Amino acid sequence: MIRIQTAILDKVKNATQLDQLHEFLQYAIELEHSTIPPYLTAMISLKPEKNREIWNIIHSVVVEEMLHMTIAANILNALKGKPVVNKEGFVPAYPGPLPLGIRDGLIVGLEAYSTRVVKDVFMEIEEPENPLNFPVKSAAADDTYATIGLFYKAIQEKIAELADHHLPGNPKYQVTGFFDEDLLFPIKTKQQAIAAIDIIVEQGEGTETSPLDGEDELAHYYLFAELYHGKRLVKDGSSFSYSGAPIPFDAAAVYPLAPNTKVADLPAGSEARRRAHEFNVAYSKLLNALHRTYNGEPDFVKHSIGLMFDVKLKGERLAEIPFPGKAGFTVGPPFEFVDVTF
C-alpha cells in the first residue's frame, strides 16, 4: 500500500480553519492523478484488439481515478481553494514514490502490462488498510504510517468539524457532467463534501466488510486482484472467491515497452523522439485543459475529454516504434510536462 506518514494526518487533524485544508486537498488531486500514467501505460502496451477484458478493467479504473481527481478539485473549490494541475512539479518523476508516499515505500514506474506489475504495483497502490480475505502481502503494522483511506477520513472529519452547512466556495466553479450525477455532483454543503469523499474511498478500497463499493461494483484493489488471479471475483456462499469466469491473458500480445521512457533518452532527430515529444505535448495540453476546467471554466471539461483520446492515440502509436539502441523494446509514453498553451 501507499504508506503516508502519520505526521501528515496530524497536520490535517490540527487544522483550525478550512483554508488550512487547501494544501492537503491539492495533495489529494496530485495523488489521484499520479496513478493514471502507470495505468495508462499498461493499457497502451496491450496490442489493439488483444487482451480486451484486461484493457476494459484497467480503463474502468482510470475513468474512476479521473472522477476522484475531479471530486478532490470540487472539494478544494468548495473550500475557496485553487486547484493547480498544469505545472511541472504536479507530475511525479517516474520511477519514484507517489505524492504523499514515503520514500522507502512503494516505488511506481511506467511499465508494460504484466501480472507482476499488477501485483507488485497496482494492487499495492490500491490496497486498503485491511484487505478482505485475499492472500496478498501487506506492509507490517507500523503506527508511524497511515493509508490513503485514513488520509481522506481525516480530511472528511475536519470538514465535518470546521465547516458551516453551506461551504464558502463559488458554486459556479463546480465541475459536473460526463459522470453519473450520483457520483459527480456540485459540492455546496458540508454533507455533500462528506458524501463525495466516501465515493473516493469506497471506489478505491471497498468497504470494511465488502469488496464492493457503494454502487455494488468491485473496488479498484479487487479489480486488479482479478487480473492477477486470472478469474472473476464472485459471490461464494456468504463470502467471495476468485472462482468466476477466467480472464485470459496473452503475454505475446503486449508491446515490450522500455520502462520509464524519457524523451531525453531518445536520439535527437529520430522519429521516436519526435513522437515522444508529441505525446508529451498532448498530455500537457490535457493538463492545461483540466486546469481551466477546475478554475472557473467547468464546461471546458468537454475539451478535456477530446484531449484524453488524443493522448491515448498518440501513446498507442508510440508503442509500435522500436526503441533506438534498445533491441527488443519499443518506446513507452513518457508522461513529462512541457510548457504549452491551450
C-alpha positions as CSV (number, residue, x, y, z in Angstrom):
1,M,0.0,0.0,0.0
2,I,1.0,3.6,-0.3
3,R,2.2,4.5,3.2
4,I,1.7,8.0,4.4
5,Q,3.5,9.5,7.4
6,T,1.0,10.0,10.2
7,A,2.7,13.4,10.7
8,I,0.7,14.5,7.6
9,L,-2.5,13.2,9.2
10,D,-1.6,15.1,12.4
11,K,-1.4,18.3,10.4
12,V,-4.8,17.7,9.0
13,K,-6.3,16.9,12.4
14,N,-4.6,20.0,13.9
15,A,-6.2,22.4,11.4
16,T,-8.4,25.1,12.9
17,Q,-9.5,26.8,9.7
18,L,-10.9,25.4,6.4
19,D,-8.2,27.1,4.4
20,Q,-5.6,25.1,6.2
21,L,-7.0,22.0,4.4
22,H,-6.2,23.5,0.9
23,E,-2.7,22.1,0.7
24,F,-3.9,18.6,1.6
25,L,-6.7,18.6,-1.0
26,Q,-4.1,19.7,-3.5
27,Y,-2.1,16.7,-2.4
28,A,-5.2,14.5,-3.0
29,I,-5.6,15.9,-6.5
30,E,-1.9,15.1,-7.2
31,L,-2.2,11.6,-5.7
32,E,-5.3,10.7,-7.8
33,H,-3.6,11.9,-11.0
34,S,-0.3,10.2,-10.3
35,T,-1.9,6.7,-10.6
36,I,-3.2,7.5,-14.1
37,P,0.1,7.4,-16.1
38,P,1.1,4.0,-14.8
39,Y,-2.3,2.5,-15.5
40,L,-2.5,4.2,-19.0
41,T,1.0,2.9,-19.8
42,A,-0.1,-0.7,-19.1
43,M,-3.2,-0.1,-21.3
44,I,-1.2,1.3,-24.1
45,S,1.1,-1.7,-24.0
46,L,-1.8,-4.1,-24.8
47,K,-1.9,-4.6,-28.6
48,P,-5.1,-3.5,-30.4
49,E,-8.0,-5.9,-30.1
50,K,-6.0,-8.2,-27.8
51,N,-6.5,-8.8,-24.1
52,R,-9.6,-6.6,-24.3
53,E,-11.1,-7.8,-21.0
54,I,-7.9,-6.7,-19.2
55,W,-7.9,-3.4,-21.1
56,N,-11.5,-2.8,-20.1
57,I,-10.9,-3.4,-16.5
58,I,-7.9,-1.1,-16.3
59,H,-9.8,1.5,-18.3
60,S,-12.7,1.4,-15.8
61,V,-10.2,2.2,-13.0
62,V,-8.6,5.1,-15.0
63,V,-12.0,6.6,-15.5
64,E,-12.7,6.5,-11.8
65,E,-9.3,7.9,-11.0
66,M,-10.3,10.9,-13.2
67,L,-13.5,11.1,-11.3
68,H,-11.7,11.1,-7.9
69,M,-9.3,13.8,-9.2
70,T,-12.3,15.9,-10.2
71,I,-14.1,15.3,-6.9
72,A,-11.0,16.4,-5.0
73,A,-10.8,19.6,-7.1
74,N,-14.5,20.2,-6.5
75,I,-14.0,19.9,-2.7
76,L,-11.0,22.3,-2.9
77,N,-13.0,24.8,-4.9
78,A,-15.9,24.4,-2.4
79,L,-13.4,25.5,0.4
80,K,-12.3,28.5,-1.7
81,G,-9.0,26.9,-2.7
82,K,-7.4,26.9,-6.1
83,P,-6.5,23.6,-7.8
84,V,-3.3,23.5,-9.7
85,V,-2.7,20.8,-12.2
86,N,-0.6,22.3,-15.0
87,K,2.9,22.7,-13.6
88,E,6.0,20.5,-13.9
89,G,6.0,19.6,-10.2
90,F,2.4,18.3,-10.5
91,V,3.7,15.3,-12.5
92,P,5.7,12.7,-10.5
93,A,9.1,11.7,-11.6
94,Y,8.7,8.0,-12.6
95,P,10.0,5.7,-11.2
96,G,9.6,7.0,-7.7
97,P,7.2,7.4,-4.8
98,L,3.7,8.8,-5.5
99,P,2.6,12.1,-3.8
100,L,2.3,11.6,0.0
101,G,4.1,8.3,-0.2
102,I,7.2,7.9,2.0
103,R,10.5,7.4,0.1
104,D,11.3,3.9,1.4
105,G,7.8,2.8,0.4
106,L,6.2,1.9,-2.9
107,I,8.2,2.9,-6.0
108,V,6.0,3.3,-9.1
109,G,7.2,3.3,-12.7
110,L,5.8,3.3,-16.2
111,E,5.9,-0.2,-17.5
112,A,4.2,-2.6,-19.9
113,Y,1.4,-4.7,-18.6
114,S,2.3,-7.9,-16.7
115,T,0.8,-9.8,-13.8
116,R,4.0,-8.8,-11.8
117,V,3.2,-5.1,-12.3
118,V,-0.5,-5.8,-11.3
119,K,0.5,-7.5,-8.1
120,D,3.6,-5.5,-7.1
121,V,2.4,-2.0,-8.1
122,F,-1.2,-1.7,-9.0
123,M,-2.6,-3.8,-6.1
124,E,-0.1,-2.1,-3.7
125,I,-1.4,1.4,-4.8
126,E,-5.0,0.5,-4.2
127,E,-4.6,-1.8,-1.1
128,P,-6.9,-0.9,1.7
129,E,-5.8,-0.9,5.4
130,N,-7.4,-4.3,5.8
131,P,-7.8,-6.3,2.6
132,L,-10.7,-8.8,2.8
133,N,-9.8,-12.4,2.7
134,F,-7.3,-12.3,-0.1
135,P,-3.7,-13.6,0.1
136,V,-1.7,-10.5,-0.8
137,K,1.4,-9.3,1.1
138,S,0.7,-6.4,3.4
139,A,3.1,-4.0,4.9
140,A,4.0,-4.8,8.5
141,A,1.9,-2.9,11.1
142,D,3.5,0.4,12.0
143,D,1.8,3.2,13.8
144,T,4.0,5.8,12.1
145,Y,2.3,5.3,8.8
146,A,-1.3,5.6,7.5
147,T,-3.2,4.7,4.4
148,I,-4.9,6.8,1.7
149,G,-8.2,5.9,3.1
150,L,-7.2,7.2,6.6
151,F,-5.9,10.4,4.9
152,Y,-9.2,11.1,3.3
153,K,-11.1,10.2,6.5
154,A,-9.0,12.8,8.4
155,I,-10.0,15.5,5.8
156,Q,-13.6,14.4,6.0
157,E,-13.7,14.6,9.8
158,K,-12.1,18.0,9.8
159,I,-14.6,19.4,7.2
160,A,-17.4,18.0,9.4
161,E,-15.9,19.8,12.4
162,L,-15.0,23.2,10.9
163,A,-17.4,23.8,8.0
164,D,-20.8,25.5,8.2
165,H,-23.6,23.8,6.4
166,H,-23.0,25.9,3.3
167,L,-19.4,25.8,2.0
168,P,-17.8,29.2,1.2
169,G,-16.6,28.4,-2.4
170,N,-18.2,29.8,-5.6
171,P,-20.7,27.2,-6.8
172,K,-20.0,28.2,-10.5
173,Y,-16.6,26.5,-10.2
174,Q,-18.1,23.1,-9.6
175,V,-17.5,20.5,-12.4
176,T,-20.3,18.2,-13.3
177,G,-21.3,16.1,-16.3
178,F,-19.7,13.2,-18.1
179,F,-20.1,11.0,-14.9
180,D,-23.4,9.9,-13.4
181,E,-24.9,12.7,-11.3
182,D,-24.9,10.5,-8.2
183,L,-21.1,10.2,-8.5
184,L,-20.1,13.7,-9.6
185,F,-22.3,16.4,-8.2
186,P,-21.9,20.0,-7.2
187,I,-20.4,20.3,-3.7
188,K,-22.0,23.2,-2.0
189,T,-22.7,21.8,1.5
190,K,-20.8,20.0,4.3
191,Q,-22.8,16.8,3.7
192,Q,-22.1,16.8,0.0
193,A,-18.3,17.0,0.7
194,I,-18.5,14.2,3.2
195,A,-20.5,12.0,0.7
196,A,-18.1,12.8,-2.1
197,I,-15.1,11.6,0.0
198,D,-17.0,8.4,0.7
199,I,-17.2,7.8,-3.0
200,I,-13.4,8.2,-3.5
201,V,-12.6,5.8,-0.7
202,E,-15.1,3.1,-1.4
203,Q,-14.3,3.0,-5.2
204,G,-10.7,2.6,-4.4
205,E,-10.7,0.3,-1.4
206,G,-14.3,-1.1,-1.0
207,T,-15.8,-1.1,2.5
208,E,-14.6,-2.6,5.7
209,T,-16.9,-5.6,5.1
210,S,-17.2,-6.0,1.4
211,P,-15.0,-5.7,-1.8
212,L,-17.9,-3.8,-3.4
213,D,-18.3,0.0,-3.3
214,G,-21.4,2.0,-2.8
215,E,-22.5,1.3,-6.4
216,D,-22.2,-2.5,-5.8
217,E,-19.2,-2.6,-8.1
218,L,-15.8,-4.0,-7.2
219,A,-13.3,-1.6,-5.7
220,H,-10.1,-1.0,-7.6
221,Y,-8.0,-3.2,-5.4
222,Y,-10.2,-6.2,-6.1
223,L,-10.5,-5.5,-9.8
224,F,-6.7,-5.7,-10.0
225,A,-6.7,-8.8,-7.9
226,E,-9.0,-10.4,-10.5
227,L,-6.3,-9.6,-13.2
228,Y,-3.6,-11.1,-11.0
229,H,-5.6,-14.3,-10.3
230,G,-6.9,-14.5,-13.8
231,K,-10.5,-15.1,-12.7
232,R,-13.5,-13.0,-11.8
233,L,-14.3,-12.4,-8.1
234,V,-17.8,-13.8,-7.5
235,K,-20.2,-14.5,-4.6
236,D,-19.3,-17.8,-3.0
237,G,-21.9,-18.6,-0.3
238,S,-21.6,-15.9,2.3
239,S,-18.3,-14.6,1.0
240,F,-16.4,-14.1,-2.3
241,S,-13.8,-16.2,-4.2
242,Y,-11.8,-16.0,-7.4
243,S,-13.8,-18.8,-9.0
244,G,-15.7,-16.9,-11.7
245,A,-15.1,-16.8,-15.4
246,P,-11.5,-16.8,-16.5
247,I,-9.8,-13.5,-17.6
248,P,-7.5,-14.6,-20.4
249,F,-4.1,-13.0,-20.8
250,D,-2.0,-13.4,-23.9
251,A,1.5,-12.3,-22.9
252,A,2.6,-12.3,-26.6
253,A,0.1,-9.6,-27.4
254,V,1.9,-7.0,-25.2
255,Y,4.2,-4.4,-26.7
256,P,7.7,-4.6,-24.9
257,L,7.7,-1.0,-23.8
258,A,11.0,0.3,-22.5
259,P,10.3,1.0,-18.8
260,N,10.2,4.7,-17.8
261,T,10.9,6.1,-21.2
262,K,12.1,9.7,-21.3
263,V,12.3,12.0,-24.3
264,A,16.0,12.8,-23.4
265,D,16.8,9.0,-23.7
266,L,15.9,9.0,-27.4
267,P,18.3,10.1,-30.2
268,A,18.0,13.7,-31.3
269,G,16.2,14.0,-34.7
270,S,14.8,10.5,-34.5
271,E,11.1,9.7,-35.3
272,A,10.9,8.1,-31.9
273,R,12.0,11.3,-30.1
274,R,9.6,13.4,-32.2
275,R,6.7,11.2,-31.5
276,A,7.5,11.0,-27.8
277,H,7.6,14.8,-27.6
278,E,4.3,15.0,-29.4
279,F,2.9,12.7,-26.7
280,N,4.2,15.0,-24.0
281,V,2.6,18.0,-25.8
282,A,-0.8,16.2,-25.9
283,Y,-0.5,15.2,-22.3
284,S,0.4,18.7,-21.2
285,K,-2.4,20.2,-23.2
286,L,-4.7,17.9,-21.4
287,L,-3.4,19.1,-18.0
288,N,-3.8,22.7,-19.2
289,A,-7.4,22.0,-20.2
290,L,-8.1,20.3,-16.8
291,H,-6.6,23.3,-15.1
292,R,-9.1,25.6,-16.9
293,T,-11.9,23.2,-16.1
294,Y,-11.1,23.3,-12.4
295,N,-10.6,27.0,-12.2
296,G,-13.8,28.7,-13.3
297,E,-14.5,27.1,-16.7
298,P,-16.3,23.9,-15.8
299,D,-17.7,23.5,-19.3
300,F,-14.2,23.1,-20.6
301,V,-14.4,19.5,-19.5
302,K,-15.7,18.7,-22.9
303,H,-12.5,19.8,-24.5
304,S,-10.6,17.8,-21.9
305,I,-12.3,14.6,-22.9
306,G,-11.3,15.1,-26.5
307,L,-7.7,15.6,-25.5
308,M,-7.8,12.4,-23.4
309,F,-8.5,10.4,-26.6
310,D,-5.6,12.2,-28.3
311,V,-3.2,11.2,-25.5
312,K,-4.4,7.6,-25.9
313,L,-4.0,7.6,-29.7
314,K,-0.5,9.1,-29.6
315,G,0.5,6.6,-26.9
316,E,-0.7,3.6,-28.9
317,R,1.3,4.8,-32.0
318,L,4.4,5.4,-29.8
319,A,4.2,1.8,-28.5
320,E,4.7,0.4,-32.0
321,I,8.0,2.2,-32.6
322,P,11.2,0.2,-31.9
323,F,13.4,1.9,-29.2
324,P,16.6,3.1,-30.9
325,G,19.6,1.3,-29.5
326,K,17.5,-1.0,-27.2
327,A,16.9,-4.2,-29.1
328,G,13.7,-5.9,-28.2
329,F,12.0,-2.8,-26.8
330,T,9.5,-0.3,-28.1
331,V,9.0,3.3,-27.0
332,G,6.8,3.9,-23.9
333,P,4.8,7.0,-23.2
334,P,7.0,9.5,-21.2
335,F,4.3,11.5,-19.4
336,E,6.5,14.5,-19.0
337,F,5.0,18.0,-18.6
338,V,6.1,20.6,-21.1
339,D,5.2,24.3,-21.4
340,V,2.5,24.5,-24.0
341,T,-0.7,26.6,-24.3
342,F,-4.2,25.6,-25.0
